[in-house]
Amino acid sequence: MSTLVITLPQGLPTAGTDYGYTLTADGHQALQHASTSATLLPDPGRAGEVVAVVPARALSWQRATLPPGAASQPARLRAVLEGLLEEQLLDDPAELHFALAPGFQGGSTVWVAVCDRAWLRAHLQALEAAGRAADRVVPEFAPGPTASGQEECEVLGSPEDAQLVLTGHGPQQAVAVLPLAAARGLIAGATEDSPPVRAEPAVAALAERLLGRRVQLRTASERALAAARGPWDLAQFDLASSGHRRLLRRLGSAANALARAPQWRAARWALGLAVALQIVGLNLWAWQDRQALAAKQAGVRSALTQTFPQVRVVVDAPVQMERELAQLRQAAGSMAPGDLEPLMAAAGAALPASQVPAQIEYQDDALLLRGVALGPEELAAMNQRLAAHGYVARAQDDGLLLQAQERP
């Protein structure tokens, strides 16, 4: 499953607005990246996911302590946030969009992402009109612990408008966006153990000169992919997608990550090894069964040829053995269980005294006694007596059919 990651531009969308995008198959490596209008954005496929990235400068981050039980009342939650943040915001809360941190709980202090509501809605509507409706909306940078566990710095923008973004900043691990020229003092105390400063190629030389440190290059495309892998989803309240659609997308994303993401490579190898071992085990089991069956068949053939040395070619050992036994009985003058006399003797010994057949027919080693009608209990009792001698009876037409039991 492919993922299309789209970075939203700062201004309101127009017919000529370009969107930076990255198309990826595994969430880590870009298949293609460029900038184009909404109508020309690539298609991630029917099962693909579209992720919109909100730039760092379009977001502000606030802390709010939710009242107990707020998480269980989503209809009132936005109004609660407006009341909690009203004094901290410069704009009218009704004109702003709020999004809470993943896994928030009532009675706790959480991060709240805030951005212009009309701006975000306009871009999401433009993407939807172009057939690229966003399944998730993520921040370019989010508060919380960083991968290194320390404060990390990234320089982005253009030489004329370079910005420094600090993540994991301060005791609350906040996100701070500052002009690069005004931020030199914030990272002056860096040591050899400090994480490297990352920078876009366009501002890498400027960042090295102003900060006095070497920087590590990271493109906007790589930054967008990292943002898309985060747990945040800003599409909340009136911008939230349906729960069913969100669940399907999350399941698809999880399956895609399991199939392609580098961090799941060991799990994929383990799963493949387990499947291979299962296949080898099943084949070994089948081989053992085939060997056991072949040994039994060889034993039957050996019993036939040893008992009847005149049999030179074995085609169907049980049938040939039965035929040879029949010939021996015939030569010795003995009778087979399916002959008329043994069948008559068995019927006479097992039939109730009150049942006298009106007609007797013998054909194909079976005896048909017409005019005999037995109830289920009488037939079961008769079969119990017949079983001791190797015979079985069943109702047929208007009589009772008696024949020798088939040998296993």
GIBELMO-V189574 format. One record per backbone hydrogen bond with DSSP energy under -0.5 kcal/mol. NH is the residue of the N-H (numbers start at 1). CO is the residue of the C=O. Records with the same first field share a line. If there is no record, write none. Layout:
# GIBELMO-V189574
NH = CO, CO
This chain:
# GIBELMO-V189574
2 = 44
3 = 24
4 = 49
5 = 3, 22
6 = 4, 51
7 = 20
8 = 6, 53
17 = 14
19 = 36
20 = 7
21 = 34
22 = 5
23 = 32
24 = 3, 22
25 = 29
26 = 29
31 = 23
32 = 23
34 = 21
36 = 19
38 = 17
40 = 37
41 = 38
44 = 42
48 = 45
49 = 2
51 = 4
52 = 136
53 = 6
54 = 52, 138
55 = 53
58 = 55
59 = 56
60 = 114
62 = 112
64 = 110
66 = 64, 108
70 = 67
72 = 69
73 = 70
76 = 73
77 = 73
78 = 74
80 = 76
81 = 77
82 = 78
83 = 79
84 = 80
85 = 81
86 = 82
88 = 85
89 = 85, 86
95 = 92
96 = 93
97 = 115
99 = 113
101 = 111
104 = 101
107 = 66
108 = 105
110 = 64, 108
112 = 62
113 = 99
114 = 60
115 = 97
117 = 95
118 = 95
120 = 116
121 = 117
122 = 118
123 = 119
124 = 120
125 = 121
126 = 122
127 = 123
128 = 124
129 = 125
130 = 126
131 = 128
132 = 127
135 = 50
136 = 50
138 = 52
140 = 54
144 = 173
152 = 167
154 = 165
155 = 198
156 = 163
158 = 161
161 = 158
162 = 159
163 = 156
164 = 178
165 = 154, 163
166 = 164, 176
167 = 152
169 = 174
173 = 170
174 = 169
176 = 166
178 = 164
180 = 162
182 = 179
183 = 180
186 = 183
187 = 183, 184
188 = 185
190 = 187
194 = 191
197 = 214
198 = 153
199 = 216
200 = 155
203 = 200
204 = 200, 201
207 = 203
208 = 204
209 = 205
210 = 206
211 = 207
212 = 208
216 = 197
217 = 215
218 = 199
223 = 219
224 = 220
225 = 221
226 = 222
227 = 223
228 = 224
229 = 225
230 = 227
234 = 137
236 = 234
239 = 236
240 = 237
246 = 242
247 = 243
248 = 244
249 = 245
250 = 246
251 = 247
252 = 248
253 = 249
254 = 250
255 = 251
256 = 252
257 = 253
258 = 254
259 = 255
260 = 256
261 = 256, 257
264 = 261
265 = 262
268 = 264
269 = 265
270 = 266
271 = 267
272 = 268
273 = 269
274 = 270
275 = 271
276 = 272
277 = 273
278 = 274
279 = 275
280 = 276
281 = 277
282 = 278
283 = 279
284 = 280
285 = 281
286 = 282
287 = 283
288 = 284
289 = 285
290 = 286
291 = 287
292 = 288
293 = 289
294 = 290
295 = 291
296 = 292
297 = 293
298 = 294
299 = 295
300 = 296
301 = 297
302 = 298
303 = 299
304 = 300
305 = 301
306 = 302
307 = 303
308 = 304
311 = 308
312 = 310
314 = 312
315 = 313
320 = 316
321 = 317
322 = 318
323 = 319
324 = 320
325 = 321
326 = 322
327 = 323
328 = 324
329 = 325
330 = 326
331 = 327
332 = 328
333 = 329, 330
334 = 329
339 = 336
343 = 339
344 = 340
345 = 341
346 = 342
347 = 343
348 = 344
349 = 345
350 = 346
351 = 347
355 = 352
356 = 354
358 = 370
359 = 370
361 = 368
363 = 366
366 = 363
367 = 402
368 = 361, 366
369 = 367, 400
370 = 359, 368
371 = 398
372 = 369
373 = 371
374 = 372
379 = 375
380 = 376
381 = 377
382 = 378
383 = 379
384 = 380
385 = 381
386 = 382
387 = 383
388 = 384
389 = 386
390 = 387
391 = 386
392 = 403
394 = 401
396 = 399
399 = 396
400 = 369
401 = 394
402 = 367
403 = 392
404 = 365
405 = 390
